[in-house]
Amino acid sequence: MNMPLNTSANAADPIEQARFNMIQQQIRPWNVLEQNVLDTLTEVPRELFVPPEHEGLAFMDIEIPLHGTPEEAAAKGWTMQAPRVEARMLQDLNVKPTDKILEIGAGSGYMAALLAHLGREVLSLEIVPELAEMARENLAGAGVTNANVRLADGATDALPEGPFDVIVLSGSVAEVPAALLQHLTEGGRLGAIVGQQPVMRATFVRRKGHDFETISPWDTMAARLHGFAEPSPFKF
């Protein structure tokens, strides 16, 4: 299905116009050109996953606070990622309709909804109870039935549902978590934003037997996912 053009009907609806502008002005210029990803961004209602007090920010090129004050949300990673980052992650993970997907960091549930639209089923883990409940309510409100949110620590909790074809970390980590790689199927892909401020890179790992192929094709920044190991600040 082709992405709808900017018809007069779309232009008359401010939400649809804002969605169209987000895709044309933020996402396509970031080399997100796969039609199934663009269609997904058109069809999954991002505005349903934004807190009511930040409704006006739904289609802006920023991280949106989800819980607490904006300063607290930024410091603790309680944010919704910028649309272009989510879109590029989706494209580079090449999600297939048969894929079983694990997401670490449910947030508002929006990324889980995008993944569920493209894949077979999604398990999304969230360590913050208020965000887990928000994600469940948002997914239900959007009519998403193939994504499940669990209150859990993605860094340490067991994953009896594995292995997974795709694992997505919706937030940044200091390094790719080696333990999560063991939960990938043959040919499975893990995507994460890896590094330290001011330099982070989107990193993708594909499993091939006992080996793992890694690429880091683009730079970005993202709030930290809590619970994962950080490098020691001491140097000898």
C-alpha positions as a Markdown table, in Angstrom:
| # | Residue | x | y | z |
|---|---|---|---|---|
| 1 | Met | 0.0 | 0.0 | 0.0 |
| 2 | Asn | 1.4 | 3.4 | -1.0 |
| 3 | Met | 1.6 | 6.2 | 1.6 |
| 4 | Pro | -1.3 | 8.7 | 1.0 |
| 5 | Leu | -0.5 | 11.9 | -0.7 |
| 6 | Asn | -1.2 | 15.3 | 0.9 |
| 7 | Thr | -4.8 | 15.5 | -0.4 |
| 8 | Ser | -7.2 | 18.3 | 0.6 |
| 9 | Ala | -8.9 | 15.9 | 3.0 |
| 10 | Asn | -5.6 | 15.3 | 4.8 |
| 11 | Ala | -4.8 | 19.0 | 4.8 |
| 12 | Ala | -8.2 | 19.7 | 6.4 |
| 13 | Asp | -7.4 | 17.5 | 9.4 |
| 14 | Pro | -4.7 | 19.2 | 11.5 |
| 15 | Ile | -3.7 | 15.8 | 13.1 |
| 16 | Glu | -3.3 | 14.1 | 9.7 |
| 17 | Gln | -1.4 | 17.2 | 8.4 |
| 18 | Ala | 1.0 | 17.1 | 11.4 |
| 19 | Arg | 1.5 | 13.3 | 10.9 |
| 20 | Phe | 2.2 | 13.9 | 7.2 |
| 21 | Asn | 4.7 | 16.7 | 8.0 |
| 22 | Met | 6.4 | 14.5 | 10.5 |
| 23 | Ile | 7.0 | 11.8 | 7.9 |
| 24 | Gln | 8.0 | 14.1 | 5.1 |
| 25 | Gln | 10.1 | 16.6 | 7.1 |
| 26 | Gln | 11.7 | 14.5 | 9.9 |
| 27 | Ile | 11.6 | 10.8 | 8.9 |
| 28 | Arg | 12.2 | 10.6 | 5.1 |
| 29 | Pro | 15.2 | 13.0 | 5.3 |
| 30 | Trp | 16.7 | 10.6 | 7.8 |
| 31 | Asn | 16.9 | 8.0 | 5.0 |
| 32 | Val | 13.8 | 6.1 | 6.2 |
| 33 | Leu | 12.3 | 5.2 | 2.8 |
| 34 | Glu | 11.0 | 1.6 | 3.2 |
| 35 | Gln | 7.3 | 1.8 | 2.3 |
| 36 | Asn | 6.1 | -0.7 | 4.9 |
| 37 | Val | 7.8 | 1.5 | 7.7 |
| 38 | Leu | 6.2 | 4.7 | 6.3 |
| 39 | Asp | 2.8 | 3.0 | 6.1 |
| 40 | Thr | 3.1 | 1.9 | 9.7 |
| 41 | Leu | 3.9 | 5.4 | 10.8 |
| 42 | Thr | 0.9 | 6.6 | 8.9 |
| 43 | Glu | -1.5 | 4.0 | 10.3 |
| 44 | Val | -0.4 | 3.7 | 14.0 |
| 45 | Pro | -1.8 | 6.8 | 15.8 |
| 46 | Arg | 1.2 | 8.3 | 17.6 |
| 47 | Glu | -1.0 | 10.9 | 19.3 |
| 48 | Leu | -2.8 | 8.2 | 21.3 |
| 49 | Phe | 0.6 | 7.3 | 23.0 |
| 50 | Val | 1.5 | 10.8 | 24.2 |
| 51 | Pro | 0.5 | 12.0 | 27.8 |
| 52 | Pro | -2.5 | 14.5 | 27.5 |
| 53 | Glu | -0.4 | 17.3 | 28.9 |
| 54 | His | 2.1 | 16.9 | 26.0 |
| 55 | Glu | -0.5 | 16.3 | 23.3 |
| 56 | Gly | 0.9 | 19.3 | 21.3 |
| 57 | Leu | 4.3 | 17.6 | 21.1 |
| 58 | Ala | 3.1 | 14.4 | 19.5 |
| 59 | Phe | 4.7 | 14.9 | 16.1 |
| 60 | Met | 7.7 | 17.1 | 17.1 |
| 61 | Asp | 11.3 | 16.0 | 16.6 |
| 62 | Ile | 12.0 | 15.7 | 20.4 |
| 63 | Glu | 11.9 | 13.2 | 23.2 |
| 64 | Ile | 8.6 | 13.6 | 25.1 |
| 65 | Pro | 8.4 | 13.3 | 28.9 |
| 66 | Leu | 6.2 | 10.5 | 30.0 |
| 67 | His | 6.3 | 10.6 | 33.8 |
| 68 | Gly | 7.4 | 13.1 | 36.5 |
| 69 | Thr | 8.8 | 16.5 | 35.7 |
| 70 | Pro | 10.5 | 17.1 | 32.3 |
| 71 | Glu | 13.9 | 17.3 | 34.1 |
| 72 | Glu | 13.2 | 14.0 | 36.1 |
| 73 | Ala | 12.0 | 12.3 | 32.9 |
| 74 | Ala | 15.1 | 13.2 | 31.0 |
| 75 | Ala | 17.4 | 12.1 | 33.8 |
| 76 | Lys | 15.7 | 8.8 | 34.4 |
| 77 | Gly | 14.9 | 7.9 | 30.8 |
| 78 | Trp | 11.1 | 8.2 | 31.2 |
| 79 | Thr | 10.7 | 9.6 | 27.7 |
| 80 | Met | 9.3 | 8.7 | 24.3 |
| 81 | Gln | 12.0 | 8.7 | 21.7 |
| 82 | Ala | 12.0 | 11.1 | 18.8 |
| 83 | Pro | 10.0 | 9.9 | 15.8 |
| 84 | Arg | 13.0 | 9.7 | 13.4 |
| 85 | Val | 14.9 | 7.5 | 15.8 |
| 86 | Glu | 12.0 | 5.0 | 16.2 |
| 87 | Ala | 11.5 | 5.0 | 12.4 |
| 88 | Arg | 15.1 | 4.4 | 11.5 |
| 89 | Met | 15.4 | 1.6 | 14.1 |
| 90 | Leu | 12.3 | -0.1 | 12.6 |
| 91 | Gln | 13.7 | 0.1 | 9.1 |
| 92 | Asp | 17.2 | -1.2 | 10.0 |
| 93 | Leu | 15.7 | -4.1 | 12.0 |
| 94 | Asn | 13.8 | -5.3 | 8.9 |
| 95 | Val | 10.9 | -6.6 | 11.0 |
| 96 | Lys | 9.0 | -9.4 | 9.2 |
| 97 | Pro | 5.3 | -10.5 | 9.7 |
| 98 | Thr | 6.4 | -13.8 | 11.2 |
| 99 | Asp | 8.8 | -12.2 | 13.8 |
| 100 | Lys | 8.5 | -12.7 | 17.5 |
| 101 | Ile | 9.8 | -9.6 | 19.2 |
| 102 | Leu | 11.1 | -8.5 | 22.6 |
| 103 | Glu | 11.3 | -4.8 | 23.5 |
| 104 | Ile | 13.1 | -3.5 | 26.5 |
| 105 | Gly | 11.6 | -0.3 | 27.8 |
| 106 | Ala | 7.9 | -0.1 | 26.9 |
| 107 | Gly | 7.6 | 3.6 | 27.8 |
| 108 | Ser | 4.2 | 4.8 | 26.4 |
| 109 | Gly | 3.7 | 1.7 | 24.3 |
| 110 | Tyr | 4.2 | 3.4 | 21.0 |
| 111 | Met | 7.3 | 1.5 | 19.8 |
| 112 | Ala | 5.5 | -1.8 | 20.8 |
| 113 | Ala | 2.5 | -0.7 | 18.7 |
| 114 | Leu | 4.8 | -0.1 | 15.7 |
| 115 | Leu | 6.5 | -3.4 | 16.2 |
| 116 | Ala | 3.2 | -5.2 | 16.6 |
| 117 | His | 2.0 | -3.7 | 13.3 |
| 118 | Leu | 5.0 | -5.1 | 11.5 |
| 119 | Gly | 5.6 | -8.4 | 13.4 |
| 120 | Arg | 3.7 | -11.4 | 14.7 |
| 121 | Glu | 3.8 | -10.7 | 18.5 |
| 122 | Val | 5.6 | -8.4 | 20.9 |
| 123 | Leu | 6.6 | -8.8 | 24.5 |
| 124 | Ser | 7.5 | -5.4 | 26.0 |
| 125 | Leu | 9.2 | -5.1 | 29.4 |
| 126 | Glu | 9.0 | -2.0 | 31.5 |
| 127 | Ile | 10.7 | -1.5 | 34.9 |
| 128 | Val | 8.6 | 1.5 | 36.0 |
| 129 | Pro | 5.1 | 0.5 | 37.2 |
| 130 | Glu | 3.4 | 3.7 | 36.1 |
| 131 | Leu | 4.9 | 3.4 | 32.6 |
| 132 | Ala | 3.9 | -0.3 | 32.3 |
| 133 | Glu | 0.3 | 0.6 | 33.1 |
| 134 | Met | 0.4 | 3.6 | 30.7 |
| 135 | Ala | 1.7 | 1.4 | 27.9 |
| 136 | Arg | -1.0 | -1.3 | 28.6 |
| 137 | Glu | -3.8 | 1.3 | 28.5 |
| 138 | Asn | -2.4 | 3.0 | 25.4 |
| 139 | Leu | -2.1 | -0.2 | 23.5 |
| 140 | Ala | -5.6 | -1.3 | 24.4 |
| 141 | Gly | -7.0 | 2.1 | 23.5 |
| 142 | Ala | -5.3 | 1.8 | 20.1 |
| 143 | Gly | -6.7 | -1.6 | 19.5 |
| 144 | Val | -3.4 | -3.4 | 19.5 |
| 145 | Thr | -4.0 | -7.0 | 20.5 |
| 146 | Asn | -0.6 | -8.7 | 19.7 |
| 147 | Ala | 1.6 | -6.8 | 22.1 |
| 148 | Asn | 1.9 | -7.6 | 25.8 |
| 149 | Val | 3.5 | -5.4 | 28.5 |
| 150 | Arg | 5.1 | -6.9 | 31.5 |
| 151 | Leu | 6.5 | -5.2 | 34.6 |
| 152 | Ala | 10.0 | -6.5 | 34.6 |
| 153 | Asp | 13.7 | -5.7 | 34.5 |
| 154 | Gly | 15.0 | -6.4 | 31.1 |
| 155 | Ala | 18.6 | -6.5 | 32.3 |
| 156 | Thr | 18.2 | -9.3 | 34.8 |
| 157 | Asp | 14.8 | -11.1 | 34.6 |
| 158 | Ala | 14.3 | -14.5 | 33.0 |
| 159 | Leu | 12.8 | -14.7 | 29.5 |
| 160 | Pro | 11.0 | -18.0 | 29.3 |
| 161 | Glu | 9.2 | -16.9 | 26.1 |
| 162 | Gly | 12.4 | -16.7 | 24.1 |
| 163 | Pro | 14.1 | -17.1 | 21.8 |
| 164 | Phe | 13.1 | -14.0 | 19.8 |
| 165 | Asp | 13.6 | -13.0 | 16.1 |
| 166 | Val | 14.0 | -9.3 | 17.0 |
| 167 | Ile | 15.1 | -7.6 | 20.3 |
| 168 | Val | 14.8 | -3.9 | 20.5 |
| 169 | Leu | 16.2 | -1.7 | 23.3 |
| 170 | Ser | 14.1 | 1.5 | 23.4 |
| 171 | Gly | 16.8 | 3.6 | 25.1 |
| 172 | Ser | 20.6 | 3.7 | 25.3 |
| 173 | Val | 23.1 | 1.4 | 26.9 |
| 174 | Ala | 26.8 | 1.6 | 27.5 |
| 175 | Glu | 27.4 | -1.6 | 25.6 |
| 176 | Val | 25.4 | -4.4 | 23.9 |
| 177 | Pro | 24.1 | -6.7 | 26.7 |
| 178 | Ala | 25.7 | -10.0 | 25.9 |
| 179 | Ala | 23.1 | -11.9 | 27.9 |
| 180 | Leu | 20.3 | -10.7 | 25.5 |
| 181 | Leu | 22.2 | -12.0 | 22.5 |
| 182 | Gln | 21.6 | -15.6 | 23.8 |
| 183 | His | 17.9 | -15.0 | 23.4 |
| 184 | Leu | 18.1 | -14.4 | 19.6 |
| 185 | Thr | 17.0 | -17.0 | 17.1 |
| 186 | Glu | 19.3 | -18.0 | 14.2 |
| 187 | Gly | 19.3 | -15.0 | 12.0 |
| 188 | Gly | 17.7 | -12.9 | 14.8 |
| 189 | Arg | 18.5 | -9.2 | 15.1 |
| 190 | Leu | 19.1 | -7.0 | 18.1 |
| 191 | Gly | 19.0 | -3.2 | 17.9 |
| 192 | Ala | 20.2 | -0.8 | 20.5 |
| 193 | Ile | 21.7 | 2.7 | 20.9 |
| 194 | Val | 25.1 | 2.2 | 22.4 |
| 195 | Gly | 27.7 | 4.6 | 23.9 |
| 196 | Gln | 28.2 | 7.5 | 26.1 |
| 197 | Gln | 27.3 | 11.2 | 25.7 |
| 198 | Pro | 28.1 | 13.0 | 23.5 |
| 199 | Val | 28.7 | 10.0 | 21.1 |
| 200 | Met | 26.3 | 7.2 | 20.7 |
| 201 | Arg | 25.7 | 4.9 | 17.7 |
| 202 | Ala | 22.7 | 2.8 | 16.6 |
| 203 | Thr | 24.1 | -0.7 | 16.8 |
| 204 | Phe | 22.6 | -3.8 | 15.2 |
| 205 | Val | 23.7 | -7.4 | 15.9 |
| 206 | Arg | 22.7 | -10.4 | 13.8 |
| 207 | Arg | 23.1 | -14.0 | 15.1 |
| 208 | Lys | 24.7 | -16.5 | 12.8 |
| 209 | Gly | 25.1 | -19.8 | 14.6 |
| 210 | His | 27.6 | -19.1 | 17.5 |
| 211 | Asp | 28.8 | -15.9 | 15.9 |
| 212 | Phe | 27.3 | -12.4 | 15.9 |
| 213 | Glu | 27.8 | -9.8 | 13.2 |
| 214 | Thr | 27.7 | -6.2 | 14.4 |
| 215 | Ile | 27.2 | -3.0 | 12.4 |
| 216 | Ser | 26.8 | 0.6 | 13.8 |
| 217 | Pro | 25.5 | 2.6 | 10.8 |
| 218 | Trp | 24.4 | 5.9 | 12.3 |
| 219 | Asp | 24.8 | 8.4 | 15.2 |
| 220 | Thr | 22.1 | 9.5 | 17.5 |
| 221 | Met | 21.4 | 10.2 | 21.2 |
| 222 | Ala | 18.9 | 8.6 | 23.5 |
| 223 | Ala | 18.0 | 8.6 | 27.2 |
| 224 | Arg | 19.5 | 5.8 | 29.3 |
| 225 | Leu | 17.8 | 2.5 | 30.0 |
| 226 | His | 18.3 | 1.7 | 33.7 |
| 227 | Gly | 19.5 | -1.6 | 35.1 |
| 228 | Phe | 22.2 | -2.3 | 32.5 |
| 229 | Ala | 25.9 | -2.3 | 33.3 |
| 230 | Glu | 27.9 | 1.0 | 33.1 |
| 231 | Pro | 31.7 | 1.1 | 32.7 |
| 232 | Ser | 33.7 | 1.9 | 35.7 |
| 233 | Pro | 34.7 | 5.6 | 36.0 |
| 234 | Phe | 38.2 | 4.6 | 37.3 |
| 235 | Lys | 41.1 | 4.2 | 35.0 |
| 236 | Phe | 44.5 | 2.7 | 35.8 |
